[in-house]
């Protein structure tokens, strides 16, 4: 099966992605019902809506963003926009969401880092065909990467409530971002076997406050390689699972939090 923009984010995608692994780690039964049977429908959170719009603006173009989104308004505030929205096929954001995306993206596009990122190969759908139990392989979509001979630089765009390095480290742990980079490296080497070395970066913009500050973070390749070994163990566990049961708890296996 060839993954495309039309089927990637649907139940037809029978490949394991980092977001699916995150759901498996939350609860195997939840993972199964969401990504295999489709009993649990995917719903975007407000932060995910903002993140998706920011991605379209920064990895495609401002034009693509404006072609994709509009904002809701009252007739008395903007009669022309109100009339246009009645028949629009665009996704409708609230005015505050729309303005927030614009402000975030304008903060990023001013930076030297973004000018470098613009030259990268962006949002290529990568897949690795292999038998993994009921799944057909692995998949991922890096925001951007660039290959020079045997070296590859990966840059992922992120919105975050913090850009403080120590807090952002725990943010990455919480959302599985190190594991995500490890998966991207595996997928890139599968398609581009000449790649032997990686550099890993996040281009991060704050999504809270009046000023959307921007930061760049470079990650230790050894950290990502360690995460890659953990990734393989989780993938094997998913592949070997016959019945995806909910994660039960008891007082016998209670986590100990001691002074």
Long-range contacts (C-beta under 8 A, 24 or more apart in sequence): 1-136, 2-127, 3-125, 3-127, 3-139, 4-125, 5-125, 8-125, 8-139, 8-141, 9-42, 11-35, 11-36, 11-38, 13-139, 14-134, 14-135, 14-136, 15-127, 15-128, 15-135, 15-136, 15-137, 15-138, 15-139, 16-132, 16-135, 16-137, 16-138, 16-139, 16-235, 16-238, 17-138, 17-139, 17-140, 17-183, 18-140, 18-176, 18-179, 18-180, 18-183, 21-176, 21-179, 21-183, 21-231, 21-234, 21-235, 21-238, 22-175, 22-176, 24-234, 24-238, 25-176, 25-234, 26-247, 27-246, 27-247, 28-241, 28-244, 28-245, 28-246, 28-247, 29-244, 29-245, 29-246, 29-247, 30-246, 31-244, 32-244, 36-134, 36-244, 46-97, 47-159, 47-207, 49-93, 49-97, 50-97, 50-100, 50-101, 50-104, 50-159, 50-207, 51-159, 53-93, 53-97, 53-101, 54-101, 54-104, 54-105, 54-157, 54-159, 54-205, 55-123, 55-143, 55-157, 57-101, 57-105, 58-105, 58-108, 58-109, 58-114, 58-117, 58-143, 58-157, 59-122, 59-123, 59-143, 59-144, 59-157, 60-122, 62-105, 65-101, 65-105, 69-93, 69-98, 69-101, 70-98, 71-95, 71-97, 71-98, 71-99, 100-207, 103-212, 104-159, 104-205, 104-207, 104-212, 107-205, 107-211, 107-212, 107-213, 107-214, 108-157, 108-203, 108-205, 108-212, 108-214, 111-203, 111-214, 113-203, 113-214, 113-216, 114-203, 117-144, 117-155, 117-157, 117-203, 119-146, 120-144, 120-145, 120-146, 120-153, 120-155, 121-145, 121-146, 121-147, 126-184, 126-187, 126-188, 126-190, 126-191, 127-187, 128-186, 128-187, 128-190, 131-239, 132-235, 132-238, 132-239, 133-238, 133-239, 133-240, 133-241, 135-238, 135-239, 138-183, 138-186, 138-187, 138-235, 139-187, 140-180, 140-183, 140-184, 140-187, 142-184, 142-187, 142-188, 145-184, 145-188, 147-188, 147-192, 147-194, 147-195, 149-194, 150-194, 150-195, 150-196, 150-197, 151-195, 151-196, 151-197, 151-198, 151-199, 152-185, 152-188, 152-192, 152-195, 152-197, 152-198, 152-199, 153-198, 153-199, 153-200, 153-201, 154-181, 154-184, 154-185, 154-188, 154-198, 154-199, 154-200, 154-201, 155-201, 155-202, 155-203, 156-180, 156-181, 156-184, 156-201, 156-202, 156-203, 157-202, 157-203, 157-204, 157-205, 158-202, 158-203, 158-204, 158-205, 159-204, 159-205, 159-206, 159-207, 160-204, 160-205, 160-206, 160-207, 161-206, 161-207, 161-208, 162-206, 163-204, 163-205, 163-206, 163-213, 163-214, 163-215, 165-217, 168-204, 168-215, 168-217, 172-202, 177-202, 178-219, 178-223, 178-224, 178-227, 179-227, 179-230, 179-231, 179-234, 181-219, 181-224, 181-227, 182-224, 182-225, 182-227, 182-228, 182-230, 182-231, 183-231, 185-224, 185-228, 186-228, 186-231, 197-221, 198-224, 200-224
